[in-house]
Amino acid sequence: MRVLITGATGLVGKEITWLCHEKGIAVNYLTTSKSKLHSDNNYKGFYWNPQAGEIDKSCFEGVDTIINLVGASISKRWTDTYKKEILESRTLTARLLKKTIDENSFAVKQIVSASAIGIYPSSLVNYYEEDFNTVSDTFLGEVVEQWEAAVDDFKSSGLDVCKIRIGLVLSEKGGALPEIVRPIKFGAGAAFGSGEQWQSWIHINDLAQLFLYAVNQSLIGVYNAVAPNPVNNTELTNASARVLRRPLILPNIPKFAMKFALGEMHILLFESQRVSSLKIEQEGFEFKFPNLEPTLQDLLS
């Protein structure tokens, strides 16, 4: 089996690639950096430039599944220019893949694409399942709505479409967790705002396993990629401090301070989405890390 992965050199992409190789799945990957091209039998790189509409069509040879992870990081100050990059890095890329498949009649059967729980409105009381149909009125809600629409267009090309709405990814190698624990290590950790906002999280290994489960089971539709037990921000902060054996002595960090420091991007720290994992569990997927504290012990110890 051979899959094509976009975003293979990112945090999640590297974990999925490693897991593919462990399971004997060969990987083709697309990159905008020619210095990242490799040509091993089970790991072949191909160049593309989505802004210019350029893609090495050879990337589709022998491929029946696309794992679509590409997208500019949202953890960077949201200038108007960068907001455009966040959006287009998800939509233009999908359209280029579809156009290339259509024009060359490549025999791709399915696409399993990343999405995000940022599509759900911020709420302290809602418990979101995949059929909730009101989109958040934030910039993130707009991005995810357009991203998923671009992925849904693959249906007209005859592909099975699966969208994985990812929560807060916990990894010791990057992403949010090192930023969460850094101030705690120095005795400067604190919850944000009221601390009541929900954090629907997932261990990076469970996330990679979930993507391959969706591929192998030929899942269709939308699935939340979050662990079964979300926590609020205070619980996340306290659990991190316990695992690191560090005290928490500072008061909660006020919202206005983070808005001043981060601009519009500050909503990443204060949005609240309590999200259900029931649908993917009903498909037979089992989480290795369903609870937060053992997850943090695995990643931080």
Contacts in CASP RR format, 6 or more apart in sequence:
PFRMAT RR
TARGET T0000
AUTHOR 0000-0000-0000
METHOD contacts of the structure
MODEL  1
MRVLITGATGLVGKEITWLCHEKGIAVNYLTTSKSKLHSDNNYKGFYWNP
QAGEIDKSCFEGVDTIINLVGASISKRWTDTYKKEILESRTLTARLLKKT
IDENSFAVKQIVSASAIGIYPSSLVNYYEEDFNTVSDTFLGEVVEQWEAA
VDDFKSSGLDVCKIRIGLVLSEKGGALPEIVRPIKFGAGAAFGSGEQWQS
WIHINDLAQLFLYAVNQSLIGVYNAVAPNPVNNTELTNASARVLRRPLIL
PNIPKFAMKFALGEMHILLFESQRVSSLKIEQEGFEFKFPNLEPTLQDLL
S
1 24 0 8 1.000
1 25 0 8 1.000
1 26 0 8 1.000
1 64 0 8 1.000
1 65 0 8 1.000
2 25 0 8 1.000
2 26 0 8 1.000
2 27 0 8 1.000
2 28 0 8 1.000
2 62 0 8 1.000
2 63 0 8 1.000
2 64 0 8 1.000
3 20 0 8 1.000
3 25 0 8 1.000
3 26 0 8 1.000
3 27 0 8 1.000
3 28 0 8 1.000
3 63 0 8 1.000
3 64 0 8 1.000
3 65 0 8 1.000
3 66 0 8 1.000
3 67 0 8 1.000
3 215 0 8 1.000
4 27 0 8 1.000
4 28 0 8 1.000
4 29 0 8 1.000
4 30 0 8 1.000
4 59 0 8 1.000
4 60 0 8 1.000
4 63 0 8 1.000
4 65 0 8 1.000
4 66 0 8 1.000
4 67 0 8 1.000
4 108 0 8 1.000
5 13 0 8 1.000
5 16 0 8 1.000
5 17 0 8 1.000
5 20 0 8 1.000
5 27 0 8 1.000
5 28 0 8 1.000
5 29 0 8 1.000
5 30 0 8 1.000
5 66 0 8 1.000
5 67 0 8 1.000
5 69 0 8 1.000
6 29 0 8 1.000
6 30 0 8 1.000
6 66 0 8 1.000
6 67 0 8 1.000
6 68 0 8 1.000
6 69 0 8 1.000
6 70 0 8 1.000
6 93 0 8 1.000
6 97 0 8 1.000
7 13 0 8 1.000
7 29 0 8 1.000
7 30 0 8 1.000
7 31 0 8 1.000
7 69 0 8 1.000
7 70 0 8 1.000
7 71 0 8 1.000
8 14 0 8 1.000
8 16 0 8 1.000
8 17 0 8 1.000
8 27 0 8 1.000
8 29 0 8 1.000
8 30 0 8 1.000
8 31 0 8 1.000
8 69 0 8 1.000
9 29 0 8 1.000
9 31 0 8 1.000
9 33 0 8 1.000
9 36 0 8 1.000
10 69 0 8 1.000
11 169 0 8 1.000
11 171 0 8 1.000
11 173 0 8 1.000
11 174 0 8 1.000
11 175 0 8 1.000
11 204 0 8 1.000
12 69 0 8 1.000
12 114 0 8 1.000
12 166 0 8 1.000
12 169 0 8 1.000
12 204 0 8 1.000
12 207 0 8 1.000
12 208 0 8 1.000
13 67 0 8 1.000
13 69 0 8 1.000
13 208 0 8 1.000
14 173 0 8 1.000
15 171 0 8 1.000
15 204 0 8 1.000
15 205 0 8 1.000
15 207 0 8 1.000
15 208 0 8 1.000
16 67 0 8 1.000
16 69 0 8 1.000
16 208 0 8 1.000
16 211 0 8 1.000
16 212 0 8 1.000
17 27 0 8 1.000
17 29 0 8 1.000
17 43 0 8 1.000
18 208 0 8 1.000
19 205 0 8 1.000
19 208 0 8 1.000
19 209 0 8 1.000
19 212 0 8 1.000
20 26 0 8 1.000
20 27 0 8 1.000
20 212 0 8 1.000
21 27 0 8 1.000
21 42 0 8 1.000
21 43 0 8 1.000
23 212 0 8 1.000
24 42 0 8 1.000
25 212 0 8 1.000
26 41 0 8 1.000
26 42 0 8 1.000
26 43 0 8 1.000
26 44 0 8 1.000
27 42 0 8 1.000
27 43 0 8 1.000
27 44 0 8 1.000
28 44 0 8 1.000
28 45 0 8 1.000
28 46 0 8 1.000
28 59 0 8 1.000
28 60 0 8 1.000
28 61 0 8 1.000
28 63 0 8 1.000
29 43 0 8 1.000
29 44 0 8 1.000
29 45 0 8 1.000
29 46 0 8 1.000
29 59 0 8 1.000
30 45 0 8 1.000
30 46 0 8 1.000
30 47 0 8 1.000
30 48 0 8 1.000
30 55 0 8 1.000
30 56 0 8 1.000
30 59 0 8 1.000
30 70 0 8 1.000
31 37 0 8 1.000
31 45 0 8 1.000
31 46 0 8 1.000
31 47 0 8 1.000
31 48 0 8 1.000
32 47 0 8 1.000
32 48 0 8 1.000
32 49 0 8 1.000
32 50 0 8 1.000
34 47 0 8 1.000
36 45 0 8 1.000
37 45 0 8 1.000
37 46 0 8 1.000
37 47 0 8 1.000
38 44 0 8 1.000
38 45 0 8 1.000
39 45 0 8 1.000
44 59 0 8 1.000
45 59 0 8 1.000
46 55 0 8 1.000
46 56 0 8 1.000
46 58 0 8 1.000
46 59 0 8 1.000
47 54 0 8 1.000
47 55 0 8 1.000
47 56 0 8 1.000
48 54 0 8 1.000
48 55 0 8 1.000
48 56 0 8 1.000
48 59 0 8 1.000
48 96 0 8 1.000
49 55 0 8 1.000
50 88 0 8 1.000
50 89 0 8 1.000
50 92 0 8 1.000
50 93 0 8 1.000
50 96 0 8 1.000
51 88 0 8 1.000
51 92 0 8 1.000
53 92 0 8 1.000
53 96 0 8 1.000
55 96 0 8 1.000
55 97 0 8 1.000
55 100 0 8 1.000
57 100 0 8 1.000
57 104 0 8 1.000
60 100 0 8 1.000
60 101 0 8 1.000
60 104 0 8 1.000
60 106 0 8 1.000
60 108 0 8 1.000
62 107 0 8 1.000
63 106 0 8 1.000
63 108 0 8 1.000
64 107 0 8 1.000
64 108 0 8 1.000
64 109 0 8 1.000
64 110 0 8 1.000
65 108 0 8 1.000
65 109 0 8 1.000
65 110 0 8 1.000
65 111 0 8 1.000
65 112 0 8 1.000
65 215 0 8 1.000
66 97 0 8 1.000
66 108 0 8 1.000
66 110 0 8 1.000
66 111 0 8 1.000
66 112 0 8 1.000
66 113 0 8 1.000
66 159 0 8 1.000
67 111 0 8 1.000
67 112 0 8 1.000
67 113 0 8 1.000
67 211 0 8 1.000
67 215 0 8 1.000
68 93 0 8 1.000
68 94 0 8 1.000
68 97 0 8 1.000
68 111 0 8 1.000
68 112 0 8 1.000
68 113 0 8 1.000
68 114 0 8 1.000
68 151 0 8 1.000
69 113 0 8 1.000
69 114 0 8 1.000
70 89 0 8 1.000
70 90 0 8 1.000
70 93 0 8 1.000
71 86 0 8 1.000
71 89 0 8 1.000
71 90 0 8 1.000
71 93 0 8 1.000
72 82 0 8 1.000
72 85 0 8 1.000
72 86 0 8 1.000
72 89 0 8 1.000
72 90 0 8 1.000
74 86 0 8 1.000
74 140 0 8 1.000
74 143 0 8 1.000
74 265 0 8 1.000
74 268 0 8 1.000
75 175 0 8 1.000
75 176 0 8 1.000
75 265 0 8 1.000
75 268 0 8 1.000
76 82 0 8 1.000
76 265 0 8 1.000
77 262 0 8 1.000
77 263 0 8 1.000
77 265 0 8 1.000
78 86 0 8 1.000
78 139 0 8 1.000
78 263 0 8 1.000
78 264 0 8 1.000
78 265 0 8 1.000
83 139 0 8 1.000
86 143 0 8 1.000
87 142 0 8 1.000
87 143 0 8 1.000
87 146 0 8 1.000
87 147 0 8 1.000
90 143 0 8 1.000
90 146 0 8 1.000
90 147 0 8 1.000
90 150 0 8 1.000
91 146 0 8 1.000
91 147 0 8 1.000
91 150 0 8 1.000
94 113 0 8 1.000
94 147 0 8 1.000
94 150 0 8 1.000
94 151 0 8 1.000
94 153 0 8 1.000
94 154 0 8 1.000
95 150 0 8 1.000
95 153 0 8 1.000
97 111 0 8 1.000
97 154 0 8 1.000
98 153 0 8 1.000
98 154 0 8 1.000
98 157 0 8 1.000
100 106 0 8 1.000
101 108 0 8 1.000
101 154 0 8 1.000
101 157 0 8 1.000
101 159 0 8 1.000
102 157 0 8 1.000
108 157 0 8 1.000
108 159 0 8 1.000
109 159 0 8 1.000
109 160 0 8 1.000
110 159 0 8 1.000
110 160 0 8 1.000
110 161 0 8 1.000
110 162 0 8 1.000
110 215 0 8 1.000
110 218 0 8 1.000
111 151 0 8 1.000
111 154 0 8 1.000
111 159 0 8 1.000
111 160 0 8 1.000
111 161 0 8 1.000
111 162 0 8 1.000
112 162 0 8 1.000
112 164 0 8 1.000
112 211 0 8 1.000
112 214 0 8 1.000
112 215 0 8 1.000
112 219 0 8 1.000
113 148 0 8 1.000
113 151 0 8 1.000
113 161 0 8 1.000
113 162 0 8 1.000
113 163 0 8 1.000
113 164 0 8 1.000
114 163 0 8 1.000
114 164 0 8 1.000
114 166 0 8 1.000
115 144 0 8 1.000
115 147 0 8 1.000
115 148 0 8 1.000
115 151 0 8 1.000
115 163 0 8 1.000
115 164 0 8 1.000
115 165 0 8 1.000
115 166 0 8 1.000
115 222 0 8 1.000
116 140 0 8 1.000
116 143 0 8 1.000
116 144 0 8 1.000
116 147 0 8 1.000
116 165 0 8 1.000
116 166 0 8 1.000
116 167 0 8 1.000
117 128 0 8 1.000
117 165 0 8 1.000
117 166 0 8 1.000
117 167 0 8 1.000
117 200 0 8 1.000
117 224 0 8 1.000
117 226 0 8 1.000
117 273 0 8 1.000
117 275 0 8 1.000
118 136 0 8 1.000
118 138 0 8 1.000
118 140 0 8 1.000
118 141 0 8 1.000
118 144 0 8 1.000
118 165 0 8 1.000
118 271 0 8 1.000
118 273 0 8 1.000
119 135 0 8 1.000
119 136 0 8 1.000
119 140 0 8 1.000
119 141 0 8 1.000
119 144 0 8 1.000
119 145 0 8 1.000
119 148 0 8 1.000
119 165 0 8 1.000
120 126 0 8 1.000
120 128 0 8 1.000
120 132 0 8 1.000
120 136 0 8 1.000
120 273 0 8 1.000
120 275 0 8 1.000
121 134 0 8 1.000
121 135 0 8 1.000
121 136 0 8 1.000
121 137 0 8 1.000
121 273 0 8 1.000
122 136 0 8 1.000
122 138 0 8 1.000
122 197 0 8 1.000
122 267 0 8 1.000
122 270 0 8 1.000
122 271 0 8 1.000
122 272 0 8 1.000
122 273 0 8 1.000
123 272 0 8 1.000
123 273 0 8 1.000
123 274 0 8 1.000
124 196 0 8 1.000
124 197 0 8 1.000
124 198 0 8 1.000
124 272 0 8 1.000
126 132 0 8 1.000
126 274 0 8 1.000
127 274 0 8 1.000
127 275 0 8 1.000
127 276 0 8 1.000
128 224 0 8 1.000
128 273 0 8 1.000
128 274 0 8 1.000
128 275 0 8 1.000
128 276 0 8 1.000
129 224 0 8 1.000
129 276 0 8 1.000
129 278 0 8 1.000
129 279 0 8 1.000
130 165 0 8 1.000
130 221 0 8 1.000
130 222 0 8 1.000
130 223 0 8 1.000
130 224 0 8 1.000
130 276 0 8 1.000
130 279 0 8 1.000
135 141 0 8 1.000
135 142 0 8 1.000
135 144 0 8 1.000
135 145 0 8 1.000
136 144 0 8 1.000
136 271 0 8 1.000
138 267 0 8 1.000
138 271 0 8 1.000
139 264 0 8 1.000
140 267 0 8 1.000
140 271 0 8 1.000
144 165 0 8 1.000
148 163 0 8 1.000
148 222 0 8 1.000
151 161 0 8 1.000
151 163 0 8 1.000
152 161 0 8 1.000
152 163 0 8 1.000
154 161 0 8 1.000
155 161 0 8 1.000
160 218 0 8 1.000
160 220 0 8 1.000
161 220 0 8 1.000
161 221 0 8 1.000
162 214 0 8 1.000
162 219 0 8 1.000
162 220 0 8 1.000
162 221 0 8 1.000
162 222 0 8 1.000
162 223 0 8 1.000
163 221 0 8 1.000
163 222 0 8 1.000
163 223 0 8 1.000
164 210 0 8 1.000
164 211 0 8 1.000
164 214 0 8 1.000
164 223 0 8 1.000
164 225 0 8 1.000
165 222 0 8 1.000
165 223 0 8 1.000
165 224 0 8 1.000
165 225 0 8 1.000
165 226 0 8 1.000
165 275 0 8 1.000
166 202 0 8 1.000
166 207 0 8 1.000
166 225 0 8 1.000
166 226 0 8 1.000
167 200 0 8 1.000
167 201 0 8 1.000
167 202 0 8 1.000
167 224 0 8 1.000
167 225 0 8 1.000
167 226 0 8 1.000
167 273 0 8 1.000
167 275 0 8 1.000
168 176 0 8 1.000
168 199 0 8 1.000
168 200 0 8 1.000
168 201 0 8 1.000
168 202 0 8 1.000
169 175 0 8 1.000
169 176 0 8 1.000
169 201 0 8 1.000
169 202 0 8 1.000
169 204 0 8 1.000
169 207 0 8 1.000
170 176 0 8 1.000
170 177 0 8 1.000
170 201 0 8 1.000
170 202 0 8 1.000
170 203 0 8 1.000
170 204 0 8 1.000
170 295 0 8 1.000
170 296 0 8 1.000
170 299 0 8 1.000
171 177 0 8 1.000
171 203 0 8 1.000
171 204 0 8 1.000
171 299 0 8 1.000
172 178 0 8 1.000
172 299 0 8 1.000
172 300 0 8 1.000
173 204 0 8 1.000
177 299 0 8 1.000
177 300 0 8 1.000
180 236 0 8 1.000
180 237 0 8 1.000
180 240 0 8 1.000
181 240 0 8 1.000
181 244 0 8 1.000
181 300 0 8 1.000
183 189 0 8 1.000
183 190 0 8 1.000
184 237 0 8 1.000
184 240 0 8 1.000
184 241 0 8 1.000
184 244 0 8 1.000
184 246 0 8 1.000
184 248 0 8 1.000
185 244 0 8 1.000
185 246 0 8 1.000
187 246 0 8 1.000
187 247 0 8 1.000
187 248 0 8 1.000
187 249 0 8 1.000
187 250 0 8 1.000
188 250 0 8 1.000
189 237 0 8 1.000
189 241 0 8 1.000
189 246 0 8 1.000
189 248 0 8 1.000
189 250 0 8 1.000
190 237 0 8 1.000
190 248 0 8 1.000
190 250 0 8 1.000
190 251 0 8 1.000
190 252 0 8 1.000
190 253 0 8 1.000
191 233 0 8 1.000
191 234 0 8 1.000
191 236 0 8 1.000
191 237 0 8 1.000
191 238 0 8 1.000
191 252 0 8 1.000
191 253 0 8 1.000
192 233 0 8 1.000
192 252 0 8 1.000
192 253 0 8 1.000
192 255 0 8 1.000
192 258 0 8 1.000
192 269 0 8 1.000
192 270 0 8 1.000
193 233 0 8 1.000
193 252 0 8 1.000
193 253 0 8 1.000
193 254 0 8 1.000
193 255 0 8 1.000
193 270 0 8 1.000
194 252 0 8 1.000
195 232 0 8 1.000
195 233 0 8 1.000
195 234 0 8 1.000
195 237 0 8 1.000
195 252 0 8 1.000
196 232 0 8 1.000
196 233 0 8 1.000
196 234 0 8 1.000
196 272 0 8 1.000
197 232 0 8 1.000
197 233 0 8 1.000
197 270 0 8 1.000
197 271 0 8 1.000
197 272 0 8 1.000
198 230 0 8 1.000
198 231 0 8 1.000
198 232 0 8 1.000
198 233 0 8 1.000
198 272 0 8 1.000
198 273 0 8 1.000
198 274 0 8 1.000
198 275 0 8 1.000
199 230 0 8 1.000
199 231 0 8 1.000
199 232 0 8 1.000
199 233 0 8 1.000
199 236 0 8 1.000
200 224 0 8 1.000
200 226 0 8 1.000
200 227 0 8 1.000
200 230 0 8 1.000
200 273 0 8 1.000
200 274 0 8 1.000
200 275 0 8 1.000
201 226 0 8 1.000
201 227 0 8 1.000
201 230 0 8 1.000
201 231 0 8 1.000
201 236 0 8 1.000
201 292 0 8 1.000
201 295 0 8 1.000
202 210 0 8 1.000
202 225 0 8 1.000
202 226 0 8 1.000
202 227 0 8 1.000
202 289 0 8 1.000
203 227 0 8 1.000
203 287 0 8 1.000
203 288 0 8 1.000
203 289 0 8 1.000
203 295 0 8 1.000
203 298 0 8 1.000
203 299 0 8 1.000
205 288 0 8 1.000
205 289 0 8 1.000
206 227 0 8 1.000
206 287 0 8 1.000
206 288 0 8 1.000
206 289 0 8 1.000
207 225 0 8 1.000
209 285 0 8 1.000
209 288 0 8 1.000
210 223 0 8 1.000
210 225 0 8 1.000
210 280 0 8 1.000
210 285 0 8 1.000
211 225 0 8 1.000
213 219 0 8 1.000
213 280 0 8 1.000
213 283 0 8 1.000
213 285 0 8 1.000
214 223 0 8 1.000
217 283 0 8 1.000
219 283 0 8 1.000
223 279 0 8 1.000
223 280 0 8 1.000
223 283 0 8 1.000
224 275 0 8 1.000
224 276 0 8 1.000
224 277 0 8 1.000
224 279 0 8 1.000
224 280 0 8 1.000
225 277 0 8 1.000
225 280 0 8 1.000
226 275 0 8 1.000
226 276 0 8 1.000
226 277 0 8 1.000
227 277 0 8 1.000
227 287 0 8 1.000
227 289 0 8 1.000
227 290 0 8 1.000
227 291 0 8 1.000
227 292 0 8 1.000
227 295 0 8 1.000
228 277 0 8 1.000
228 278 0 8 1.000
228 281 0 8 1.000
228 287 0 8 1.000
228 290 0 8 1.000
229 290 0 8 1.000
229 291 0 8 1.000
229 292 0 8 1.000
230 274 0 8 1.000
230 275 0 8 1.000
231 239 0 8 1.000
231 292 0 8 1.000
232 272 0 8 1.000
233 269 0 8 1.000
235 292 0 8 1.000
236 292 0 8 1.000
237 248 0 8 1.000
238 248 0 8 1.000
239 292 0 8 1.000
239 293 0 8 1.000
239 296 0 8 1.000
240 296 0 8 1.000
240 300 0 8 1.000
241 247 0 8 1.000
241 248 0 8 1.000
242 293 0 8 1.000
243 293 0 8 1.000
243 296 0 8 1.000
243 297 0 8 1.000
243 300 0 8 1.000
243 301 0 8 1.000
244 300 0 8 1.000
255 266 0 8 1.000
255 270 0 8 1.000
258 266 0 8 1.000
258 269 0 8 1.000
258 270 0 8 1.000
259 266 0 8 1.000
262 268 0 8 1.000
262 269 0 8 1.000
277 287 0 8 1.000
281 287 0 8 1.000
289 295 0 8 1.000
289 298 0 8 1.000
END
